[in-house]
Amino acid sequence: MARNKRTRDMSNNEIRGELMKRGKTFAQLGVENGLAKNTIRNALDKPYPKGERIIADALRLEPKDIWPSRHL
């Protein structure tokens, strides 16, 4: 995925696809980080800094690169 400035948030499908390319799922990220397997998905629909950071780290991005609208 290009690392240029995004003007829109990544879609849930884009995020899921990027995770899949890296062999990860939301459930795996949750369990690996001591959370319930569905907790990470909360970051897809609403601000959840801990979940955003976990997803961003897995994608080797910053949360503001995935969700620019949340980090104005």
Chimera marker file (.cmm) of the C-alpha trace (Angstrom):
<marker_set name="trace">
<marker id="1" x="0.000" y="0.000" z="0.000" r="1" g="1" b="0" radius="0.5"/>
<marker id="2" x="1.299" y="3.451" z="-0.840" r="1" g="1" b="0" radius="0.5"/>
<marker id="3" x="2.420" y="5.523" z="2.116" r="1" g="1" b="0" radius="0.5"/>
<marker id="4" x="1.341" y="8.880" z="0.729" r="1" g="1" b="0" radius="0.5"/>
<marker id="5" x="-0.983" y="11.231" z="2.602" r="1" g="1" b="0" radius="0.5"/>
<marker id="6" x="-4.528" y="9.899" z="2.635" r="1" g="1" b="0" radius="0.5"/>
<marker id="7" x="-7.422" y="12.273" z="2.245" r="1" g="1" b="0" radius="0.5"/>
<marker id="8" x="-9.991" y="9.714" z="3.348" r="1" g="1" b="0" radius="0.5"/>
<marker id="9" x="-10.144" y="6.984" z="5.931" r="1" g="1" b="0" radius="0.5"/>
<marker id="10" x="-9.281" y="3.490" z="4.791" r="1" g="1" b="0" radius="0.5"/>
<marker id="11" x="-12.413" y="1.407" z="4.427" r="1" g="1" b="0" radius="0.5"/>
<marker id="12" x="-12.970" y="-1.572" z="6.693" r="1" g="1" b="0" radius="0.5"/>
<marker id="13" x="-12.410" y="-3.847" z="3.694" r="1" g="1" b="0" radius="0.5"/>
<marker id="14" x="-9.118" y="-2.122" z="2.857" r="1" g="1" b="0" radius="0.5"/>
<marker id="15" x="-7.919" y="-2.553" z="6.432" r="1" g="1" b="0" radius="0.5"/>
<marker id="16" x="-9.003" y="-6.196" z="6.506" r="1" g="1" b="0" radius="0.5"/>
<marker id="17" x="-7.295" y="-6.825" z="3.163" r="1" g="1" b="0" radius="0.5"/>
<marker id="18" x="-4.031" y="-5.266" z="4.306" r="1" g="1" b="0" radius="0.5"/>
<marker id="19" x="-4.102" y="-7.361" z="7.472" r="1" g="1" b="0" radius="0.5"/>
<marker id="20" x="-4.774" y="-10.510" z="5.451" r="1" g="1" b="0" radius="0.5"/>
<marker id="21" x="-1.756" y="-9.746" z="3.241" r="1" g="1" b="0" radius="0.5"/>
<marker id="22" x="0.288" y="-9.853" z="6.437" r="1" g="1" b="0" radius="0.5"/>
<marker id="23" x="-1.366" y="-13.070" z="7.606" r="1" g="1" b="0" radius="0.5"/>
<marker id="24" x="-3.278" y="-11.406" z="10.445" r="1" g="1" b="0" radius="0.5"/>
<marker id="25" x="-6.919" y="-11.206" z="11.487" r="1" g="1" b="0" radius="0.5"/>
<marker id="26" x="-8.688" y="-8.863" z="13.885" r="1" g="1" b="0" radius="0.5"/>
<marker id="27" x="-9.235" y="-11.808" z="16.236" r="1" g="1" b="0" radius="0.5"/>
<marker id="28" x="-5.517" y="-12.650" z="16.253" r="1" g="1" b="0" radius="0.5"/>
<marker id="29" x="-4.590" y="-9.044" z="16.980" r="1" g="1" b="0" radius="0.5"/>
<marker id="30" x="-7.007" y="-8.964" z="19.885" r="1" g="1" b="0" radius="0.5"/>
<marker id="31" x="-5.775" y="-12.180" z="21.457" r="1" g="1" b="0" radius="0.5"/>
<marker id="32" x="-2.099" y="-11.268" z="20.895" r="1" g="1" b="0" radius="0.5"/>
<marker id="33" x="-2.710" y="-8.015" z="22.759" r="1" g="1" b="0" radius="0.5"/>
<marker id="34" x="-4.629" y="-9.466" z="25.695" r="1" g="1" b="0" radius="0.5"/>
<marker id="35" x="-8.066" y="-8.418" z="24.482" r="1" g="1" b="0" radius="0.5"/>
<marker id="36" x="-11.196" y="-10.340" z="23.592" r="1" g="1" b="0" radius="0.5"/>
<marker id="37" x="-11.018" y="-11.534" z="20.005" r="1" g="1" b="0" radius="0.5"/>
<marker id="38" x="-13.715" y="-9.118" z="18.804" r="1" g="1" b="0" radius="0.5"/>
<marker id="39" x="-12.552" y="-6.022" z="20.685" r="1" g="1" b="0" radius="0.5"/>
<marker id="40" x="-10.156" y="-4.766" z="18.006" r="1" g="1" b="0" radius="0.5"/>
<marker id="41" x="-13.037" y="-4.450" z="15.543" r="1" g="1" b="0" radius="0.5"/>
<marker id="42" x="-14.412" y="-1.588" z="17.663" r="1" g="1" b="0" radius="0.5"/>
<marker id="43" x="-11.729" y="0.639" z="16.153" r="1" g="1" b="0" radius="0.5"/>
<marker id="44" x="-13.285" y="0.210" z="12.718" r="1" g="1" b="0" radius="0.5"/>
<marker id="45" x="-16.484" y="2.034" z="13.629" r="1" g="1" b="0" radius="0.5"/>
<marker id="46" x="-15.555" y="4.473" z="16.372" r="1" g="1" b="0" radius="0.5"/>
<marker id="47" x="-12.502" y="6.072" z="17.914" r="1" g="1" b="0" radius="0.5"/>
<marker id="48" x="-10.685" y="3.508" z="20.062" r="1" g="1" b="0" radius="0.5"/>
<marker id="49" x="-7.058" y="4.640" z="20.453" r="1" g="1" b="0" radius="0.5"/>
<marker id="50" x="-5.720" y="1.337" z="21.788" r="1" g="1" b="0" radius="0.5"/>
<marker id="51" x="-7.315" y="-0.652" z="18.960" r="1" g="1" b="0" radius="0.5"/>
<marker id="52" x="-6.268" y="1.916" z="16.361" r="1" g="1" b="0" radius="0.5"/>
<marker id="53" x="-2.650" y="1.663" z="17.538" r="1" g="1" b="0" radius="0.5"/>
<marker id="54" x="-2.686" y="-2.148" z="17.449" r="1" g="1" b="0" radius="0.5"/>
<marker id="55" x="-4.075" y="-2.182" z="13.903" r="1" g="1" b="0" radius="0.5"/>
<marker id="56" x="-1.694" y="0.551" z="12.765" r="1" g="1" b="0" radius="0.5"/>
<marker id="57" x="1.310" y="-1.287" z="14.211" r="1" g="1" b="0" radius="0.5"/>
<marker id="58" x="0.270" y="-4.472" z="12.406" r="1" g="1" b="0" radius="0.5"/>
<marker id="59" x="0.078" y="-2.506" z="9.139" r="1" g="1" b="0" radius="0.5"/>
<marker id="60" x="3.317" y="-0.611" z="9.861" r="1" g="1" b="0" radius="0.5"/>
<marker id="61" x="1.440" y="2.688" z="9.673" r="1" g="1" b="0" radius="0.5"/>
<marker id="62" x="0.356" y="5.412" z="12.049" r="1" g="1" b="0" radius="0.5"/>
<marker id="63" x="-3.309" y="5.587" z="13.106" r="1" g="1" b="0" radius="0.5"/>
<marker id="64" x="-3.576" y="9.017" z="11.447" r="1" g="1" b="0" radius="0.5"/>
<marker id="65" x="-2.617" y="7.394" z="8.127" r="1" g="1" b="0" radius="0.5"/>
<marker id="66" x="-5.513" y="4.936" z="8.410" r="1" g="1" b="0" radius="0.5"/>
<marker id="67" x="-8.115" y="7.266" z="9.944" r="1" g="1" b="0" radius="0.5"/>
<marker id="68" x="-7.153" y="10.843" z="9.033" r="1" g="1" b="0" radius="0.5"/>
<marker id="69" x="-10.641" y="12.102" z="9.928" r="1" g="1" b="0" radius="0.5"/>
<marker id="70" x="-10.067" y="11.055" z="13.553" r="1" g="1" b="0" radius="0.5"/>
<marker id="71" x="-6.725" y="12.811" z="13.803" r="1" g="1" b="0" radius="0.5"/>
<marker id="72" x="-7.339" y="16.309" z="12.468" r="1" g="1" b="0" radius="0.5"/>
<link id1="1" id2="2" r="1" g="1" b="0" radius="0.2"/>
<link id1="2" id2="3" r="1" g="1" b="0" radius="0.2"/>
<link id1="3" id2="4" r="1" g="1" b="0" radius="0.2"/>
<link id1="4" id2="5" r="1" g="1" b="0" radius="0.2"/>
<link id1="5" id2="6" r="1" g="1" b="0" radius="0.2"/>
<link id1="6" id2="7" r="1" g="1" b="0" radius="0.2"/>
<link id1="7" id2="8" r="1" g="1" b="0" radius="0.2"/>
<link id1="8" id2="9" r="1" g="1" b="0" radius="0.2"/>
<link id1="9" id2="10" r="1" g="1" b="0" radius="0.2"/>
<link id1="10" id2="11" r="1" g="1" b="0" radius="0.2"/>
<link id1="11" id2="12" r="1" g="1" b="0" radius="0.2"/>
<link id1="12" id2="13" r="1" g="1" b="0" radius="0.2"/>
<link id1="13" id2="14" r="1" g="1" b="0" radius="0.2"/>
<link id1="14" id2="15" r="1" g="1" b="0" radius="0.2"/>
<link id1="15" id2="16" r="1" g="1" b="0" radius="0.2"/>
<link id1="16" id2="17" r="1" g="1" b="0" radius="0.2"/>
<link id1="17" id2="18" r="1" g="1" b="0" radius="0.2"/>
<link id1="18" id2="19" r="1" g="1" b="0" radius="0.2"/>
<link id1="19" id2="20" r="1" g="1" b="0" radius="0.2"/>
<link id1="20" id2="21" r="1" g="1" b="0" radius="0.2"/>
<link id1="21" id2="22" r="1" g="1" b="0" radius="0.2"/>
<link id1="22" id2="23" r="1" g="1" b="0" radius="0.2"/>
<link id1="23" id2="24" r="1" g="1" b="0" radius="0.2"/>
<link id1="24" id2="25" r="1" g="1" b="0" radius="0.2"/>
<link id1="25" id2="26" r="1" g="1" b="0" radius="0.2"/>
<link id1="26" id2="27" r="1" g="1" b="0" radius="0.2"/>
<link id1="27" id2="28" r="1" g="1" b="0" radius="0.2"/>
<link id1="28" id2="29" r="1" g="1" b="0" radius="0.2"/>
<link id1="29" id2="30" r="1" g="1" b="0" radius="0.2"/>
<link id1="30" id2="31" r="1" g="1" b="0" radius="0.2"/>
<link id1="31" id2="32" r="1" g="1" b="0" radius="0.2"/>
<link id1="32" id2="33" r="1" g="1" b="0" radius="0.2"/>
<link id1="33" id2="34" r="1" g="1" b="0" radius="0.2"/>
<link id1="34" id2="35" r="1" g="1" b="0" radius="0.2"/>
<link id1="35" id2="36" r="1" g="1" b="0" radius="0.2"/>
<link id1="36" id2="37" r="1" g="1" b="0" radius="0.2"/>
<link id1="37" id2="38" r="1" g="1" b="0" radius="0.2"/>
<link id1="38" id2="39" r="1" g="1" b="0" radius="0.2"/>
<link id1="39" id2="40" r="1" g="1" b="0" radius="0.2"/>
<link id1="40" id2="41" r="1" g="1" b="0" radius="0.2"/>
<link id1="41" id2="42" r="1" g="1" b="0" radius="0.2"/>
<link id1="42" id2="43" r="1" g="1" b="0" radius="0.2"/>
<link id1="43" id2="44" r="1" g="1" b="0" radius="0.2"/>
<link id1="44" id2="45" r="1" g="1" b="0" radius="0.2"/>
<link id1="45" id2="46" r="1" g="1" b="0" radius="0.2"/>
<link id1="46" id2="47" r="1" g="1" b="0" radius="0.2"/>
<link id1="47" id2="48" r="1" g="1" b="0" radius="0.2"/>
<link id1="48" id2="49" r="1" g="1" b="0" radius="0.2"/>
<link id1="49" id2="50" r="1" g="1" b="0" radius="0.2"/>
<link id1="50" id2="51" r="1" g="1" b="0" radius="0.2"/>
<link id1="51" id2="52" r="1" g="1" b="0" radius="0.2"/>
<link id1="52" id2="53" r="1" g="1" b="0" radius="0.2"/>
<link id1="53" id2="54" r="1" g="1" b="0" radius="0.2"/>
<link id1="54" id2="55" r="1" g="1" b="0" radius="0.2"/>
<link id1="55" id2="56" r="1" g="1" b="0" radius="0.2"/>
<link id1="56" id2="57" r="1" g="1" b="0" radius="0.2"/>
<link id1="57" id2="58" r="1" g="1" b="0" radius="0.2"/>
<link id1="58" id2="59" r="1" g="1" b="0" radius="0.2"/>
<link id1="59" id2="60" r="1" g="1" b="0" radius="0.2"/>
<link id1="60" id2="61" r="1" g="1" b="0" radius="0.2"/>
<link id1="61" id2="62" r="1" g="1" b="0" radius="0.2"/>
<link id1="62" id2="63" r="1" g="1" b="0" radius="0.2"/>
<link id1="63" id2="64" r="1" g="1" b="0" radius="0.2"/>
<link id1="64" id2="65" r="1" g="1" b="0" radius="0.2"/>
<link id1="65" id2="66" r="1" g="1" b="0" radius="0.2"/>
<link id1="66" id2="67" r="1" g="1" b="0" radius="0.2"/>
<link id1="67" id2="68" r="1" g="1" b="0" radius="0.2"/>
<link id1="68" id2="69" r="1" g="1" b="0" radius="0.2"/>
<link id1="69" id2="70" r="1" g="1" b="0" radius="0.2"/>
<link id1="70" id2="71" r="1" g="1" b="0" radius="0.2"/>
<link id1="71" id2="72" r="1" g="1" b="0" radius="0.2"/>
</marker_set>
